[in-house]
Every structure is written in structure tokens, then in C-alpha cells.
């Protein structure tokens, strides 16, 4: 299951030393609901290697601002605390899987 990333646990997630994938989403967002199950599947598949989490844009203004998220869904890929890739909009599991694999 994807980790819920909040203002409270964000620093801990980033300090983990693992690659991090953050899905920026909102309950009211139709395309987010399409991508959500894919993100959950990837979270299970990569549970030991990558932290895959979801960040609700309606409750995490600081994190949203840090990554300059303007449209959702936006998925950011981080390695060593630095953003190395980003996907904006709904996309396929194959595309996301390839980007996660590139983090390893």
C-alpha cells in the first residue's frame, strides 16, 4: 500500500535513503482516481526498494509548493533527495514502472 505522505512525515520519508516516488492527487480528481490503483500496485511491487507515496494536494501546501505542482495527477521521482523525473497527467503502468526502475 502506498504511504500517505503528509507535512508531518515528509522529512522522515526524505531522510530514508531510498528512492522516493510521490503521487500528488486529490479526492475530487478524476484522472487521479485512474492512476491511483497503478500507484498502489507499484507500491506493493517495489515495497523493499522504493518508497512510493501519495500526497493529497488539498492538505499539503508546503510539499505541493516545493515541487511546483500545478496540475494533478503529478508524479515526481526522487533519488538522493533530488527530483530526477516527473509525469503530469494520467499515464500507463508501463511508463511509471520504467521510471521507477530508472531510480534503482
Backbone torsions as a table, in degrees:
resi	resn	phi	psi	omega
1	UNK	NA	137.9	179.8
2	UNK	-66.2	141.5	179.7
3	UNK	-75.8	137.1	173.5
4	UNK	-80.1	115.6	-179.4
5	UNK	-95.9	124.7	-177.3
6	UNK	-127.1	172.3	174.9
7	UNK	-58.1	-32.2	-175.7
8	UNK	-73.9	-36.1	-175.9
9	UNK	-106.6	0.3	-175.9
10	UNK	-57.7	-47.7	-178.1
11	UNK	-61.8	-40.0	179.0
12	UNK	-64.5	-42.6	178.3
13	UNK	-60.7	-46.6	-177.6
14	UNK	-67.8	-25.3	-179.5
15	UNK	-86.7	1.8	-174.5
16	UNK	-68.0	-24.2	-176.9
17	UNK	86.8	-8.6	178.9
18	UNK	-93.6	157.6	170.0
19	UNK	-61.3	150.1	-176.7
20	UNK	-129.2	137.6	173.8
21	UNK	-121.9	125.5	179.8
22	UNK	-118.5	123.0	175.3
23	UNK	-96.3	110.7	175.9
24	UNK	-86.6	123.6	-171.9
25	UNK	-147.9	175.5	172.7
26	UNK	-149.5	150.9	-179.2
27	UNK	-58.2	-36.1	-175.2
28	UNK	-82.8	-1.3	-173.4
29	UNK	-92.6	113.2	179.7
30	UNK	-59.6	-52.1	178.5
31	UNK	-60.3	-30.6	177.3
32	UNK	-63.1	-38.1	179.5
33	UNK	-68.4	-26.0	176.0
34	UNK	-74.5	-39.0	-177.4
35	UNK	-80.7	-28.6	-176.0
36	UNK	-49.3	-50.5	-179.8
37	UNK	-63.3	-32.2	177.3
38	UNK	-65.8	-43.7	179.0
39	UNK	-61.5	-41.4	178.0
40	UNK	-62.0	-43.0	178.6
41	UNK	-61.9	-44.7	-179.9
42	UNK	-64.9	-36.3	178.2
43	UNK	-60.5	-39.0	178.0
44	UNK	-71.6	-43.2	-177.4
45	UNK	-65.2	-34.2	-175.7
46	UNK	-110.1	21.7	-172.4
47	UNK	-51.7	-37.1	-176.4
48	UNK	-89.4	-11.3	-172.0
49	UNK	-111.8	-33.3	-172.3
50	UNK	-136.8	141.0	172.2
51	UNK	-87.6	117.7	178.2
52	UNK	-115.6	120.5	-175.6
53	UNK	-134.7	168.9	178.8
54	UNK	-120.6	136.7	-179.2
55	UNK	-124.3	116.4	-179.5
56	UNK	-75.0	116.2	-175.8
57	UNK	-65.2	-20.7	-179.3
58	UNK	-78.7	-12.2	-177.0
59	UNK	-127.0	3.6	-176.4
60	UNK	-132.9	59.8	-175.7
61	UNK	-54.9	-39.0	-177.0
62	UNK	-64.7	-44.6	-179.0
63	UNK	-68.7	-41.9	178.0
64	UNK	-58.3	-44.3	179.9
65	UNK	-66.5	-39.4	-178.4
66	UNK	-59.1	-38.3	-178.5
67	UNK	-98.6	7.6	176.2
68	UNK	53.0	45.3	179.6
69	UNK	-76.5	120.1	-179.3
70	UNK	-115.5	-23.8	178.8
71	UNK	-131.5	151.5	176.9
72	UNK	-129.8	150.8	-0.8
73	UNK	-72.0	144.4	169.2
74	UNK	-126.1	130.7	178.6
75	UNK	-118.8	122.4	179.1
76	UNK	-107.7	146.0	-177.8
77	UNK	-118.0	122.3	-173.6
78	UNK	-121.7	137.7	175.7
79	UNK	-136.6	128.5	-177.8
80	UNK	62.6	27.7	179.2
81	UNK	81.1	-1.8	-178.4
82	UNK	-109.8	140.3	176.4
83	UNK	-70.9	125.8	179.8
84	UNK	-113.8	-14.4	-179.9
85	UNK	-161.5	166.0	-178.8
86	UNK	-158.3	143.1	173.6
87	UNK	-126.5	129.3	177.3
88	UNK	-114.4	127.0	-179.5
89	UNK	97.6	169.7	179.3
90	UNK	-67.2	142.5	-179.7
91	UNK	-149.0	175.8	-175.5
92	UNK	-85.7	160.9	176.3
93	UNK	-62.9	-37.8	-178.9
94	UNK	-61.1	-42.5	179.2
95	UNK	-63.3	-47.3	-179.3
96	UNK	-65.4	-41.0	179.9
97	UNK	-60.9	-42.5	179.1
98	UNK	-62.7	-38.4	179.8
99	UNK	-71.0	-36.6	176.3
100	UNK	-66.4	-44.6	179.0
101	UNK	-58.3	-35.2	-179.7
102	UNK	-66.7	-20.9	177.8
103	UNK	-75.4	-22.7	-173.6
104	UNK	-86.1	NA	NA
